[in-house]
Amino acid sequence: SLNEGVNLTTMLAMRVGVPTIGFRNPDVKEIINDGVSGLLVPYKDEVGLADGIIRLSKDTDLQQRLSDAARTTVQQYHNLAETVENYKKLYHAIVPSAKQDM
């Protein structure tokens, strides 16, 4: 999606090692390091996106490098259990009367 922040679908794809291409915007740049954990193309540049897809389809070494780095990136920086705990802390800060055993 062009309007979504850090795209959950992108994160899940990276988590299982799918080489990923995204449009360059501040939110996507938080998870995809261009040329390291995926490829970034200019925002709304459909030709650039197509070029990235073609580049990936022809370069199996690049596919593997991006896949490995993507998996590592998501595991290190986007841990689901940690995210859940952070949301719980935020919720309890906003609603202090909520049960703490949630």
PLY file of the C-alpha trace (Angstrom):
ply
format ascii 1.0
element vertex 102
property float x
property float y
property float z
element edge 101
property int vertex1
property int vertex2
end_header
0.00 0.00 0.00
1.27 3.46 -0.81
-0.40 4.99 2.25
0.39 2.39 4.90
3.23 2.87 7.37
5.45 -0.11 8.12
3.59 -2.71 6.14
2.81 -5.87 8.09
2.78 -7.89 4.87
6.30 -6.69 4.09
7.49 -7.62 7.57
5.91 -11.07 7.37
7.43 -11.67 3.93
10.84 -10.63 5.21
10.40 -12.84 8.29
10.12 -15.92 6.07
12.91 -14.78 3.75
11.08 -13.39 0.75
13.31 -10.87 -1.08
11.36 -7.63 -0.78
11.01 -4.50 -2.89
9.32 -1.40 -1.52
8.66 2.20 -2.39
11.09 4.53 -0.63
9.30 6.41 2.12
10.25 7.08 5.75
8.19 4.20 7.16
9.44 1.56 4.74
13.03 2.76 5.17
12.70 1.80 8.85
12.58 -1.88 7.92
14.17 -2.19 4.47
17.82 -1.20 4.20
18.23 -0.62 0.45
20.48 -3.21 -1.13
20.96 -5.01 2.19
17.62 -6.37 3.43
15.58 -5.49 0.35
15.37 -3.07 -2.52
13.85 0.41 -2.39
12.61 2.33 -5.39
11.43 5.94 -5.60
7.91 6.54 -4.34
5.25 5.71 -6.98
7.93 4.78 -9.55
6.27 1.84 -11.28
9.11 1.54 -13.81
11.63 1.42 -10.97
9.53 -1.25 -9.26
9.45 -3.32 -12.46
13.21 -2.88 -12.87
13.73 -4.09 -9.30
11.57 -7.15 -9.90
13.50 -7.97 -13.07
16.82 -7.40 -11.31
15.83 -9.78 -8.51
14.49 -12.41 -10.88
17.83 -12.56 -12.71
20.20 -12.50 -9.72
19.92 -15.53 -7.42
22.89 -14.38 -5.31
21.12 -11.08 -4.64
17.92 -12.95 -3.81
19.76 -15.04 -1.22
21.64 -12.10 0.33
18.46 -10.02 0.65
16.53 -13.01 1.97
19.09 -13.78 4.69
19.43 -10.13 5.74
15.65 -9.59 5.72
15.09 -12.56 8.03
17.79 -11.32 10.41
16.46 -7.74 10.36
12.94 -8.75 11.33
14.13 -11.18 13.99
16.44 -8.60 15.58
14.43 -5.43 15.33
10.80 -6.42 15.03
10.25 -9.06 17.67
6.55 -9.97 18.04
6.71 -10.77 21.77
8.47 -7.49 22.48
5.92 -5.59 20.39
3.05 -7.18 22.32
4.68 -6.25 25.64
5.15 -2.66 24.45
1.48 -2.43 23.46
0.44 -3.84 26.83
2.56 -1.24 28.64
1.07 1.52 26.51
-2.46 0.26 27.14
-1.89 0.11 30.89
-0.41 3.61 30.85
-3.52 4.90 29.08
-6.01 2.79 31.06
-4.41 2.37 34.48
-7.42 0.51 35.89
-7.04 -2.34 33.37
-6.13 -5.77 34.71
-2.36 -6.23 34.87
-2.56 -9.97 34.07
-3.65 -9.26 30.50
0 1
1 2
2 3
3 4
4 5
5 6
6 7
7 8
8 9
9 10
10 11
11 12
12 13
13 14
14 15
15 16
16 17
17 18
18 19
19 20
20 21
21 22
22 23
23 24
24 25
25 26
26 27
27 28
28 29
29 30
30 31
31 32
32 33
33 34
34 35
35 36
36 37
37 38
38 39
39 40
40 41
41 42
42 43
43 44
44 45
45 46
46 47
47 48
48 49
49 50
50 51
51 52
52 53
53 54
54 55
55 56
56 57
57 58
58 59
59 60
60 61
61 62
62 63
63 64
64 65
65 66
66 67
67 68
68 69
69 70
70 71
71 72
72 73
73 74
74 75
75 76
76 77
77 78
78 79
79 80
80 81
81 82
82 83
83 84
84 85
85 86
86 87
87 88
88 89
89 90
90 91
91 92
92 93
93 94
94 95
95 96
96 97
97 98
98 99
99 100
100 101
